[in-house]
């Protein structure tokens, strides 16, 4: 009887070991198809000194630390073009870095960091703001794109809420922003558009999609739709470790 109990205990122990090994393998070595992560970050500009508006500003040191932290957690840099084309492992872990508005600091501060870390970034630029002192020029945009690490997209001609425009005027200005990008930077591979302030509606989404916009970007979506992409705003007060999936 004792021998039978001992054999039973041994078998149970072996089964527990096997099940534990299978569980660990399931967690760490064999993710199901589509179990990957794509974390899309949104930055704006950088403060030189004290951060007085942490909702929009961060610092060069914080930005670099954010990216290095995510890379250290095993996320890999991915461009929006490769994201849209599906040129990545669906079981992998990725970060996409985006900027809005087209601040000069994107060129002066972020671009050298991107080069140093060999990371991609996609910048949504207000296309009529190239003459403004605090926005990068198209010559600087061409330099960034020539590196292969940066792509420039539309953030509307001006930084205004698009839902305040009549539908025809919204489309006219939106198409004009893409025309400006193509005239200044060459043909765009795809049409990507980020809404100023994230301000959008079902009507603007449908109109933009009908006019050839491939992806539209917001912070807080009002509805679910293929091609409406959500980004996480990152500022000086953001604890980047809380965003790691």
C-alpha positions as CSV (number, residue, x, y, z in Angstrom):
1,X,0.0,0.0,0.0
2,X,2.8,2.4,1.0
3,X,4.6,1.5,-2.3
4,X,1.5,2.4,-4.3
5,X,1.1,5.7,-2.5
6,X,4.8,6.5,-3.1
7,X,4.4,5.8,-6.8
8,X,1.2,7.9,-6.9
9,X,3.0,10.8,-5.2
10,X,6.0,10.5,-7.6
11,X,3.6,10.5,-10.6
12,X,1.8,13.5,-9.3
13,X,5.1,15.4,-8.7
14,X,6.2,14.6,-12.2
15,X,2.9,15.8,-13.6
16,X,3.2,19.1,-11.7
17,X,6.7,19.6,-13.0
18,X,5.6,19.0,-16.6
19,X,2.6,21.3,-16.3
20,X,4.7,24.0,-14.7
21,X,7.3,23.7,-17.6
22,X,4.5,23.9,-20.1
23,X,3.0,27.0,-18.4
24,X,6.4,28.7,-18.4
25,X,6.9,27.8,-22.1
26,X,3.5,29.2,-22.9
27,X,4.2,32.5,-21.1
28,X,7.8,33.1,-22.3
29,X,8.4,31.1,-25.4
30,X,5.3,30.6,-27.4
31,X,3.0,33.6,-27.7
32,X,-0.1,33.1,-29.8
33,X,-0.2,34.7,-33.2
34,X,-1.1,38.4,-32.9
35,X,-0.2,38.6,-29.2
36,X,2.4,41.3,-29.9
37,X,2.4,44.9,-28.8
38,X,2.8,48.2,-30.7
39,X,3.0,51.2,-28.4
40,X,2.5,54.5,-30.3
41,X,3.9,57.5,-28.4
42,X,3.1,61.1,-29.0
43,X,5.6,63.9,-28.1
44,X,5.5,67.6,-29.0
45,X,8.5,69.7,-28.0
46,X,11.3,70.2,-25.6
47,X,12.0,72.7,-22.8
48,X,15.4,74.3,-22.4
49,X,15.5,74.6,-18.7
50,X,12.5,74.6,-16.4
51,X,9.4,72.8,-17.7
52,X,6.6,75.2,-17.3
53,X,4.0,73.3,-19.3
54,X,4.5,69.6,-18.7
55,X,1.5,68.7,-20.8
56,X,3.3,69.7,-24.0
57,X,7.0,69.9,-23.1
58,X,9.5,67.4,-22.0
59,X,13.3,67.5,-21.8
60,X,16.0,66.0,-24.0
61,X,17.2,63.9,-21.0
62,X,13.7,62.6,-20.2
63,X,13.0,61.8,-23.9
64,X,16.2,59.8,-24.3
65,X,15.6,58.1,-21.0
66,X,12.1,57.2,-22.1
67,X,13.3,55.6,-25.3
68,X,16.2,53.8,-23.7
69,X,13.9,52.4,-21.0
70,X,11.5,51.0,-23.6
71,X,14.3,49.5,-25.6
72,X,15.6,48.0,-22.4
73,X,12.2,46.3,-21.9
74,X,12.6,44.7,-25.2
75,X,10.6,47.0,-27.4
76,X,12.0,47.7,-30.9
77,X,11.7,50.9,-32.9
78,X,9.1,50.7,-35.7
79,X,8.2,53.3,-38.4
80,X,4.6,54.1,-39.3
81,X,5.3,53.0,-42.9
82,X,6.4,49.5,-41.7
83,X,3.5,49.4,-39.3
84,X,1.0,50.2,-42.0
85,X,2.5,47.7,-44.4
86,X,2.7,45.0,-41.7
87,X,6.4,44.7,-42.0
88,X,6.9,43.5,-38.4
89,X,6.4,40.4,-36.3
90,X,2.8,40.3,-35.0
91,X,4.1,38.6,-31.9
92,X,6.9,41.2,-31.4
93,X,7.0,44.2,-29.1
94,X,7.4,47.6,-30.7
95,X,7.4,51.3,-30.1
96,X,6.5,54.0,-32.6
97,X,7.7,57.5,-31.8
98,X,5.6,60.4,-33.2
99,X,5.7,64.2,-32.8
100,X,3.0,66.7,-33.5
101,X,3.2,70.3,-34.9
102,X,6.7,70.4,-36.3
103,X,8.6,72.3,-33.6
104,X,12.2,73.3,-34.3
105,X,13.2,71.2,-31.3
106,X,12.3,68.1,-33.3
107,X,15.2,68.9,-35.5
108,X,17.6,70.4,-33.0
109,X,17.0,68.1,-30.0
110,X,15.1,64.9,-31.0
111,X,16.8,64.2,-34.3
112,X,20.3,63.8,-32.9
113,X,18.9,61.5,-30.2
114,X,17.1,59.4,-32.8
115,X,20.4,59.1,-34.7
116,X,22.3,58.1,-31.6
117,X,19.8,55.5,-30.6
118,X,19.1,54.4,-34.3
119,X,15.3,54.9,-33.8
120,X,12.6,56.0,-36.2
121,X,10.2,58.9,-35.7
122,X,7.2,60.1,-37.6
123,X,6.5,63.9,-37.4
124,X,3.1,65.4,-38.2
125,X,3.8,69.0,-39.3
126,X,1.5,72.0,-39.7
127,X,2.4,72.6,-43.3
128,X,1.9,76.4,-43.3
129,X,4.1,77.0,-40.3
130,X,7.5,76.5,-41.9
131,X,8.1,80.3,-41.8
132,X,7.6,80.4,-38.0
133,X,10.8,80.7,-36.0
134,X,10.0,77.8,-33.6
135,X,9.1,75.3,-36.4
136,X,11.6,73.4,-38.5
137,X,12.1,74.4,-42.1
138,X,11.5,72.2,-45.1
139,X,15.2,72.1,-45.7
140,X,15.6,70.7,-42.2
141,X,12.7,68.3,-42.9
142,X,14.5,67.1,-46.1
143,X,17.7,66.5,-44.0
144,X,15.8,64.4,-41.5
145,X,14.0,62.3,-44.1
146,X,17.3,61.7,-45.9
147,X,18.6,59.9,-42.8
148,X,16.0,57.2,-43.3
149,X,14.9,57.6,-39.7
150,X,12.2,60.3,-40.0
151,X,9.1,60.7,-42.2
152,X,7.0,63.9,-42.3
153,X,3.2,63.8,-42.5
154,X,0.2,66.2,-42.4
155,X,-1.0,67.9,-39.2
156,X,-3.3,70.2,-41.3
157,X,-2.0,73.5,-42.7
158,X,-2.6,75.3,-39.3
159,X,-3.1,74.1,-35.8
160,X,-6.9,74.5,-35.5
161,X,-9.8,72.3,-34.7
162,X,-11.0,70.8,-38.0
163,X,-14.5,70.2,-36.8
164,X,-15.1,74.0,-36.9
165,X,-14.7,73.9,-40.7
166,X,-17.3,73.2,-43.3
167,X,-16.8,69.8,-44.8
168,X,-15.6,71.1,-48.2
169,X,-13.2,73.6,-46.6
170,X,-11.8,70.9,-44.4
171,X,-11.0,68.6,-47.4
172,X,-9.7,71.5,-49.4
173,X,-7.2,72.4,-46.7
174,X,-6.3,68.8,-45.9
175,X,-5.5,68.1,-49.5
176,X,-3.6,71.3,-49.7
177,X,-1.4,70.2,-46.8
178,X,-0.5,67.0,-48.6
179,X,0.2,69.0,-51.8
180,X,2.6,71.2,-49.8
181,X,4.4,68.2,-48.4
182,X,4.8,66.6,-51.9
183,X,6.0,69.9,-53.4
184,X,8.5,70.5,-50.6
185,X,9.6,66.9,-49.7
186,X,8.6,64.7,-52.7
187,X,5.9,62.2,-53.2
188,X,4.5,60.7,-50.0
189,X,4.4,57.0,-49.7
190,X,1.1,57.1,-47.9
191,X,-1.3,59.8,-46.6
192,X,-1.1,59.9,-42.8
193,X,-2.9,62.6,-40.9
194,X,-2.9,63.6,-37.2
195,X,-5.8,65.8,-36.0
196,X,-4.7,69.0,-34.2
197,X,-5.8,68.7,-30.6
198,X,-7.0,65.2,-31.5
199,X,-10.2,67.0,-32.5
200,X,-12.2,64.8,-34.9
201,X,-15.7,63.5,-35.7
202,X,-17.2,60.6,-37.7
203,X,-17.8,63.1,-40.5
204,X,-14.2,64.3,-40.7
205,X,-13.0,60.7,-40.5
206,X,-15.2,59.5,-43.3
207,X,-14.4,62.5,-45.5
208,X,-10.7,62.2,-45.0
209,X,-10.8,58.4,-45.8
210,X,-12.9,59.1,-48.9
211,X,-10.2,61.5,-50.0
212,X,-7.4,59.0,-49.8
213,X,-6.1,59.4,-46.2
214,X,-4.7,56.0,-45.2
215,X,-4.4,56.4,-41.4
216,X,-5.8,59.1,-39.1
217,X,-4.4,59.7,-35.6
218,X,-6.0,60.8,-32.4
219,X,-5.4,60.7,-28.7
220,X,-8.9,59.9,-27.4
221,X,-11.1,58.2,-30.1
222,X,-14.8,58.9,-30.3
223,X,-15.5,55.6,-32.1
224,X,-13.8,52.5,-33.4
225,X,-12.9,52.3,-37.0
226,X,-10.2,50.7,-39.1
227,X,-7.6,53.3,-39.9
228,X,-8.3,55.4,-36.8
229,X,-5.1,55.0,-34.7
230,X,-4.7,55.9,-31.0
231,X,-1.5,57.4,-29.6
232,X,-0.4,57.9,-26.0
233,X,0.6,61.4,-25.1
234,X,4.0,61.5,-23.3
235,X,5.1,64.5,-21.4
236,X,7.6,65.5,-18.7
237,X,5.3,64.0,-16.0
238,X,4.7,60.7,-17.7
239,X,6.2,57.6,-16.0
240,X,7.2,55.7,-19.1
241,X,7.5,52.4,-17.2
242,X,3.7,52.5,-16.6
243,X,3.2,52.3,-20.4
244,X,5.2,49.1,-20.8
245,X,2.8,46.3,-21.6
